[in-house]
């Protein structure tokens, strides 16, 4: 009986030790969460400039008249969605316990002043003094990087990706810069289309009833212009023949000129001086459209044409 009491007392003592350990662990976690350090304490609305350096390159994003622009790239607009995503991630950065604080760890985790993967500067006022500097280094795991604030020894592992901080201007450029938006009228080399509800029709020339428009090809043309994406600005383009397309939107008239030279494809728009490079896919979707191939070909006519081609191929040339 006494042995049983000793065993039960031992089990009870063990349970008390385990309960105390669990309580201490939960308490320690709560205390650690309460002591989390906010790494970016600058208000995003107050930001005037961002500078990102890395891998021998650097880029500047500057706010001018309420719009973020690329000073080193003709003051072209920044992709606002991409920038907003970055700022949201930065303001959410919080460090718990530092993974290291020594000078040697800065080199090892690549968050030193002279050895880093990315160097970010945030400015809230004019001048050369940033409100905050972050050194972004190696990755300890999926979607995590080591980060250190300038002037601080603490190195933290936080949720961020190095590719959220590209150091070249082309990566920050708003690729939808020349997208037309909702189009009501399109005028090409030998055709005019107007939108009628959800469909497209040939504009009435006043001579005779206009033929029906192939809805698939018309939608492809309109979509190519409404969602046109550029890849990068270019400084010089050879003098070549241009395909001109005029579009009418609710906001006014836009005139596009598409060019092709040396396996490169370009576009310029009447409201901007720059010429931009675009993908061949987008170039072809606009420039291969003419009146004849925009006309709807009825199924019966298609079948007759196909049958005629088949008969011609089957004829004996020597007959």
Buried (B, 14 or more C-beta within 10 A) or exposed (E): EEEEEEEEEEEEEEEEEEEEEEEEEEEEEEEEEEEEBEBBEBEBEEBBBBBBBBEEEBBBBBBEEEEBBBBBBBEBBBBEEBBEEBBEBBBEBBBBEBBBEEEEBBEBBBBBEEEBBBBBBBBBEEEEEBBBBBBBBBBEEEEBBBBBBBEBEBBBBBEBBBEBBBBBBBBBBBBBBBBBEEBEBBBBEEBBBBBEEEEBBBEEEEEEEBBBBBEEBBBBBBEBBBEBBBBEBBEEBEEEEBBEBBBBBEEEEBEBBBBBEEEBBBBBBEEEEBBBBBEEEBBBBBBEBEBEEBBBEEEEEEEEEEEEEEEEEEEEEEE
